[in-house]
Amino acid sequence: MKRNLLSVLILALLIVNVALTAVMMVSVTQTNKKTAALIDSISMVLNLEIEKAQEEGPVPISDLDVYQIPDEMTILLKADDSGMSHYAMVSVSIVMNSKDEDYATYQPMVSQRESLIKSEIMEAFGSYTKAEVEADSSIVANDIKQRLQTMFDSKFITDVSFQKIVTQ
């Protein structure tokens, strides 16, 4: 009789174990599905970013259009540690990608909005000291490019170049 009672107890524990294992598998499987979906969405986003980064390669020179701002600009630079005022005389060109989808829309606006563009250029130069401009003017050019891309809400402007920078 003891063996029979022990067998029934083992059978009952076995059934409880199988039931708890089934519950655990169902909960783990659903969590695993959610995790897999999250990983899939993250990998899709990363894949899109990688493709965009590859698309933004160098633009062939035949696809570039250059708008030269006609006036030479005299801009007050940020004061340095000595507190002296410094100025920069700059000739600026805006380089645009003529194959960009927004080019046809925004290219005529570049000359119409020249005063706004000059304002962005002055603000960008005004945030750098004479030493920073003389050390690396490409930092200022990148800053201006990003400001103009934000202003037009488009990436059709690919570069900003300086023909002449004279600081004093």
Secondary structure, DSSP 8 states (H G I E B T S, - for coil): -HHHHHHHHHHHHHHHHHHHHHHHHHHHHHHHHHHHHHHHHHHHHHHHHHHHHHHTS---GGGEEEEE-SS-EEEE-B--TT----EEEEEEEEEEETTSTTHHHHHHHHHHTHHHHHHHHHHHHHTSBHHHHHH-HHHHHHHHHHHHHHHHTSS-EEEEEEEEEEE-
